[in-house]
Amino acid sequence: MSKLGSLGARLHRGEVGYDFVGNRKIWYGISILITITAVLGLAVRGLNMGIEFQGGAVFTTPKGMTASVAKTEGYAQDASGHDAVVQKLGDGSLRIQIAGIDTDKSDAIKDKLAKDLNVNSENINADLVGPSWGDQIANKAWQGLAIFMVLVVIYLAIAFEWRMAVAALVALIHDITITTGIYALVGFEVTPGTVIGLLTILGYSLYDTVVVFDSLKEQTKDITKQTRWTFSDVANRSINSTLMRSINTTVVALLPVAGLLFIGGGFLGAGMLNDISLSLFVGLAAGAYSSIFIATPLVADLKEREPQMKALKKRVLAKRAQAAAEGGPLEAETAHERFDDEPEDAAHAVVGPRNQPASRNRGRGRPSGKRR
């Protein structure tokens, strides 16, 4: 078995681990800082909306043009009075995109471009997008996002509980804010492809979150019947046991997206690939981060506000203090065992999936993280 595979198995068994939940204030602080930076980017720079959202025109020249992209951008700006985006296509033609112009001005701009580029105006193809159509597309995108969020919250509240639904919603908003903020900071154009990419990464983020939540739900059954682990201890164990799965799925998803973004969009100059690849790349990374560092620690915070979880934590800490005073180690058991349906006896209460014998692997590990 490889070292990485061995580490994943040890994480799953609870033999090693990192205290994600115990250090949650650090992750909250990092997320707040990143979110503030993203919001400032949106407020100061704003989003560079494509013509699909604000209206405009796309002019395509004949094949085999000799004019450079930079020179053509200058021609387009002089003819329209607006910023222009020019791309050279594989057949040598130029795609000139000018946003924010009225359709009745397109003929004059087309004639001016034809004169500057020394081509016949009839050979330049013009595709016009009205601003009203762009507004309709933007409204539909927001409606789709809102419906998605509502359905996610309802499903998670039914499948798990309302605290997990709230935590997942916060994580999704976190991912959306960071992704849109990055778009504002780098100045990439927002197109319908960007919206598609954004909705796609929300699905990936939700998948990682639900995997951890499912493990947490299973491991916290009958948690109040023992006095060995707090809810935060078990939540941290759930993160560690699914950590390698989250890392592997994220890396595998990021590799082809990175190829689109850095090789296709950057090295090969296929700028249209940036529309969707940047949102996927940033969103996948942010989604993996929020699933591990935000969603589950937030669930632990919310759950430990409950009276029964407060009482459990008090009992656990008292027992640990007693064990420390007596100078004896607190017996630990692995996460592959379950909470026994017996009275509150720490010698028999364990954490893990049900339907496995309580004596199996006894004493080989403990939930990851610091004792509280």
Secondary structure as UniProt FT lines:
FT   HELIX           3..13
FT   TURN            20..23
FT   HELIX           24..44
FT   STRAND          48..49
FT   HELIX           51..54
FT   STRAND          56..60
FT   HELIX           69..80
FT   STRAND          84..88
FT   TURN            90..91
FT   STRAND          94..99
FT   HELIX           103..105
FT   HELIX           106..117
FT   HELIX           121..123
FT   STRAND          125..129
FT   HELIX           131..159
FT   HELIX           162..186
FT   STRAND          189..190
FT   HELIX           192..219
FT   TURN            220..222
FT   HELIX           223..225
FT   HELIX           231..241
FT   HELIX           243..258
FT   HELIX           259..267
FT   HELIX           271..273
FT   HELIX           274..290
FT   HELIX           291..295
FT   HELIX           296..303
FT   TURN            304..305
FT   HELIX           307..326
FT   TURN            335..336
FT   TURN            346..348
FT   TURN            358..361
//
